[in-house]
Amino acid sequence: MGTWIGHIAPGVFFVIFALWWHINNCIRYFRSLVNENDEKTRQPMKFYGSTTYPCFCFPRKYVRRLPLESILKILITSIHFSIEIITGYDSHPRPHLGDENAHHTAMLFGFFLGSCIEILVHYKVPFPKRINQIMGFLAFAIEGLMMIFHLHARSMIDAHIHQLLALTIGCSMIGAIGECFDPNNFWFIFARSFFALTQGTWFIQAAYVIWPKTSNPFFLWDPNSHRSVSLLTMSYAYHLAGNASILIILYLIIYMFTSSSAKLNIHSMKDVEAIDEYKLIYNVNEEDNEL
């Protein structure tokens, strides 16, 4: 991860997963406002949150029922984990893994473990309720802990980049705690998408600040300048505003497509879901989960 591509790659993945969560979250929300009943229960459709979503773009029903998102997260973290071990291994003076590489593997492990739990829950292993939300909080907590203590021997601007990233991860943790208590709350899932998107765009920004791909002085950052730190903080503020704008625009686009095909009842959504109605995971094992 301590390279240009090592920051670009996780940034891209965070962006993709954040947009994927947000799009599916919005679709479920608008479907809960449609004046129609569930096909199986004949009851009005309700909004259900989830840590993962099925891939309805595939033609075969069997493929759509697989926990593809969780499998993809395991594959991505496993590849990244392997790269860190291969590139960080050194046999002199004794076999060991470089400090930064070891830190990066620890950051990845929480997401790997959480994805494994998601697959087990998908196949009806009787874990306690909301285990997926708890594992999401744990993954962000591990990442945040390692990020805070990942600043030794860094330049002023490098350390500031990682401090802002740690701040973003901390906000993701707060959102994850909210999901633990209220997993069917639209705004907590929106917060997860927003701060994951911010992590992604900030990882990409960090790659070009620390490892610039140009010699143009207008795009080079002074690593020990207080002015650079100030400008970087301003850049972070624009990331927050820009990412919020992206999610709002996506929300409106999904609304236009949904409202054009169905009449929405904006007064039918209840803010509080009964705890005893919450399922272990609202996933593709249920017929009534299809969008």
C-alpha positions, 0 to 999 in steps of 0.5 A: 500500500505504500506506493502510488498504485497501493493507494489508487487500488484501495481507493477505487475499490472503496468508491465502487463499493460505496456507490454500490451500497448507495444505489441499492439502498436508494432502490430499496428505500423507494420500493418501500414507498411504492403502493404495493404489497409483498408477493409472499406476505401480502403485507405492505413492503418495508424498508430493510437495510443490509450490509451486502446486496445481491447482484440482480444484473445476472440472468440466472437466479442461482447466480443472483442468490450467491453472496457475490459481494462478500466473495469479491471482498474476500478475493480483493483482500486476499490478493492485497494481503498476498501482495503485502506479504510478498513485497514486504518479506525480507530474510535479512538479518532474519525472516521478517515482514516490513513494518508498513506491510505488517500494518497494511495486512492488519488493516485488511484483516478486519474486512476479510473476517467480516466478509467471511462472516457475511457468507456464513450468515448468508448460508443460515449459520445461527449467529446472533442478530446484527453480527454483520453490523458488528463486524463492519464496526470492527473492520473500521475500528481495526483500520482506524487504529492502525491508521492512527499509529501509522504516522511515524517518520512521515513528513508534515503533509504525509502525516496530515493526509493520514490524519484526515483519513483516520478522521474519515474512518472514525466517522465510518465507525460512528455510522457502523455503531448506528447500524448496530442499533438500527440496521434498517435506518436509511441514514446510517446506511447512507453514512456508511456509503458517504464515508466509504466514498470519501475514503476512496476519493481521499486515497486517490488524492493521497496517491497524487500528493505523495507520489506526483506523476508530474514535474509541473510545479503547480501540482507538486506539494511541499512536504513540510509546508504549513500552507500545503497542510492548509490547502490539503484541509481545504481539498478534504472539505471539497471532497466531503461536499463533492461526494455528498453531491454525487450521492444526492445526484444518484438519489435523484436519478434513482428517484426519477426512474422509480417514480416514472414506473410506480406511484410513490407514497411518501407518507407510508414509510415508518421511521421505526422498525420492530426489533423482532421483525429484523432478520439475521441478514436480509439477503437473496435466500429470501424470495421476497428480497428481489428488487 
